[in-house]
Every structure is written in C-alpha cells, then in structure tokens.
C-alpha cells in the first residue's frame, strides 16, 4: 500500500460494499415514495439488467483467471499480469461495472428513483477507495504498459 494511503483504501471487499448499498437502497424504497411500475414489468426489467451485470462481472473474473493473475481486490499489488483482454478491453474495471449494473437492476426492482443514489454512491466509493489505490499499484507493477492501457481504456465505461 502507498505510504500516504488512507485507512479505508482497499479494506472493504467490493461485493460487501454493493450488498451494504443494496440494503440502504431497499431501506430508501420502503420509506420514500416509489414509482408506480407494475411488479411484472419491474421483475422482468430487473432480471434482465442484473443478468447483464452478472455477465460483465463473470467475464472480468474469467479473464483474470485465464491470465493466472490475482482477482483479490484487496491486494492489487500481487497482480502478475496486466489484464487487457475480454471485458478489460472496454473497461478497466469490469467487475465493478457489473456490480453497479446489478445495483441498477435492484433499483429497478425496487421501483425507486431514490435508490439510484445508491448506485452513484457505489461508483464514488469504488473510485476513491478501491480503484484509485488499485491504479497506483498497477502503475507501480506495470509502468509504461499500464500507462498505455490506461490511456486507451476508460476507468468505468
């Protein structure tokens, strides 16, 4: 970890962050007004959106596994290969994009515009406390290769 790293950096596994925010989104949906979308419509849309998010997440995990590099988000400094294949060709963080999309699906199921704030919080939290420290570690490990990849592929989408 970087000498000036904040104590929150790389501490909470991203799925835990997503689960905590999903709980907060549910709480918001039961205490604040919701949209009048029929349950069947919400369910179909939510499943489709969440399935897309799961596919993105799995695609990123499979790419890391095929490369034989770490998929532990709390130890990015142990990466042995720079992932620039599969979903990593479109986003530097496919697993986090996938989790965000799953949260969008959850907000759709909840029929709560307020719940979308949870998605925004997820993106902001992940960027500051997870992605920025990961990028620091990858830059230290892979130097110019990572700089070139970073210049070519966006952080989120």
LINSULGI-V748867 format. One record per residue. RES is the residue in one letter. PHI is phi in whole degrees, -180 to 180 (* if undefined). OMEGA is omega in whole degrees, 0 to 359 (* if undefined). BURIAL is I if it has 9 or more other ideal C-beta (glycine too) atoms within 8 Angstrom, else O. Layout:
BEGIN
res->RES phi->PHI omega->OMEGA burial->BURIAL
res->RES phi->PHI omega->OMEGA burial->BURIAL
END
This chain:
BEGIN
res->X phi->* omega->180 burial->O
res->X phi->-62 omega->182 burial->O
res->X phi->-59 omega->182 burial->O
res->X phi->-97 omega->183 burial->O
res->X phi->-67 omega->176 burial->I
res->X phi->-79 omega->182 burial->O
res->X phi->-60 omega->179 burial->O
res->X phi->-82 omega->183 burial->O
res->X phi->-66 omega->175 burial->I
res->X phi->57 omega->183 burial->I
res->X phi->-107 omega->185 burial->O
res->X phi->-109 omega->179 burial->O
res->X phi->-57 omega->182 burial->O
res->X phi->-51 omega->177 burial->I
res->X phi->-63 omega->177 burial->O
res->X phi->-69 omega->177 burial->O
res->X phi->-58 omega->180 burial->I
res->X phi->-62 omega->181 burial->I
res->X phi->-65 omega->178 burial->O
res->X phi->-64 omega->178 burial->O
res->X phi->-70 omega->176 burial->I
res->X phi->-61 omega->177 burial->I
res->X phi->-65 omega->177 burial->O
res->X phi->-64 omega->178 burial->I
res->X phi->-65 omega->177 burial->I
res->X phi->-61 omega->180 burial->I
res->X phi->-59 omega->178 burial->O
res->X phi->-63 omega->184 burial->I
res->X phi->-70 omega->180 burial->I
res->X phi->-88 omega->182 burial->O
res->X phi->-111 omega->180 burial->O
res->X phi->-123 omega->181 burial->O
res->X phi->-59 omega->178 burial->O
res->X phi->-114 omega->179 burial->O
res->X phi->-84 omega->183 burial->O
res->X phi->-86 omega->181 burial->O
res->X phi->-94 omega->180 burial->O
res->X phi->-58 omega->183 burial->O
res->X phi->-56 omega->182 burial->O
res->X phi->-60 omega->179 burial->O
res->X phi->-65 omega->179 burial->O
res->X phi->-60 omega->184 burial->I
res->X phi->-64 omega->180 burial->I
res->X phi->-62 omega->180 burial->O
res->X phi->-63 omega->181 burial->I
res->X phi->-63 omega->180 burial->I
res->X phi->-64 omega->180 burial->I
res->X phi->-63 omega->181 burial->I
res->X phi->-66 omega->181 burial->I
res->X phi->-63 omega->179 burial->I
res->X phi->-62 omega->177 burial->I
res->X phi->-63 omega->178 burial->I
res->X phi->-62 omega->178 burial->I
res->X phi->-64 omega->179 burial->I
res->X phi->-61 omega->178 burial->I
res->X phi->-64 omega->181 burial->I
res->X phi->-62 omega->181 burial->I
res->X phi->-64 omega->179 burial->I
res->X phi->-58 omega->178 burial->I
res->X phi->-66 omega->180 burial->I
res->X phi->-65 omega->179 burial->I
res->X phi->-63 omega->179 burial->I
res->X phi->-61 omega->179 burial->I
res->X phi->-64 omega->180 burial->I
res->X phi->-63 omega->180 burial->O
res->X phi->-62 omega->178 burial->O
res->X phi->-78 omega->181 burial->I
res->X phi->72 omega->180 burial->O
res->X phi->-108 omega->184 burial->I
res->X phi->-64 omega->171 burial->I
res->X phi->-119 omega->179 burial->O
res->X phi->-82 omega->184 burial->O
res->X phi->-70 omega->180 burial->I
res->X phi->-91 omega->181 burial->O
res->X phi->-135 omega->182 burial->O
res->X phi->-66 omega->180 burial->I
res->X phi->-71 omega->178 burial->O
res->X phi->-93 omega->179 burial->O
res->X phi->-61 omega->181 burial->I
res->X phi->-103 omega->179 burial->O
res->X phi->-140 omega->175 burial->O
res->X phi->-88 omega->181 burial->I
res->X phi->-83 omega->177 burial->I
res->X phi->-138 omega->182 burial->O
res->X phi->-121 omega->178 burial->O
res->X phi->58 omega->180 burial->I
res->X phi->-62 omega->180 burial->I
res->X phi->-69 omega->174 burial->I
res->X phi->-77 omega->185 burial->O
res->X phi->-110 omega->179 burial->O
res->X phi->-150 omega->178 burial->I
res->X phi->-76 omega->185 burial->I
res->X phi->-137 omega->185 burial->I
res->X phi->-62 omega->181 burial->I
res->X phi->-67 omega->179 burial->I
res->X phi->-74 omega->174 burial->I
res->X phi->-61 omega->179 burial->I
res->X phi->-60 omega->178 burial->I
res->X phi->-63 omega->178 burial->I
res->X phi->-63 omega->179 burial->I
res->X phi->-65 omega->176 burial->I
res->X phi->-60 omega->178 burial->I
res->X phi->-64 omega->175 burial->I
res->X phi->-63 omega->176 burial->I
res->X phi->-61 omega->178 burial->I
res->X phi->-63 omega->177 burial->I
res->X phi->-61 omega->177 burial->I
res->X phi->-64 omega->178 burial->I
res->X phi->-60 omega->180 burial->I
res->X phi->-72 omega->182 burial->I
res->X phi->56 omega->184 burial->I
res->X phi->-128 omega->174 burial->I
res->X phi->-64 omega->178 burial->O
res->X phi->-62 omega->181 burial->I
res->X phi->-64 omega->179 burial->I
res->X phi->-62 omega->175 burial->I
res->X phi->-61 omega->177 burial->I
res->X phi->-61 omega->178 burial->I
res->X phi->-65 omega->179 burial->I
res->X phi->-63 omega->178 burial->O
res->X phi->-65 omega->178 burial->I
res->X phi->-59 omega->181 burial->I
res->X phi->-61 omega->181 burial->I
res->X phi->-65 omega->180 burial->O
res->X phi->-62 omega->183 burial->I
res->X phi->-62 omega->180 burial->I
res->X phi->-61 omega->185 burial->I
res->X phi->-74 omega->191 burial->O
res->X phi->-97 omega->181 burial->I
res->X phi->-120 omega->188 burial->I
res->X phi->-71 omega->181 burial->I
res->X phi->-59 omega->176 burial->I
res->X phi->-65 omega->176 burial->I
res->X phi->-62 omega->180 burial->I
res->X phi->-62 omega->177 burial->I
res->X phi->-61 omega->181 burial->I
res->X phi->-66 omega->180 burial->I
res->X phi->-66 omega->177 burial->I
res->X phi->-63 omega->179 burial->I
res->X phi->-67 omega->183 burial->O
res->X phi->-78 omega->191 burial->I
res->X phi->-119 omega->173 burial->I
res->X phi->48 omega->186 burial->O
res->X phi->-63 omega->179 burial->O
res->X phi->-62 omega->180 burial->O
res->X phi->-70 omega->178 burial->I
res->X phi->-60 omega->179 burial->I
res->X phi->-67 omega->178 burial->O
res->X phi->-63 omega->181 burial->I
res->X phi->-62 omega->179 burial->I
res->X phi->-71 omega->185 burial->O
res->X phi->-96 omega->188 burial->O
res->X phi->-120 omega->183 burial->I
res->X phi->-73 omega->180 burial->O
res->X phi->-63 omega->180 burial->O
res->X phi->-106 omega->178 burial->I
res->X phi->-142 omega->* burial->O
END
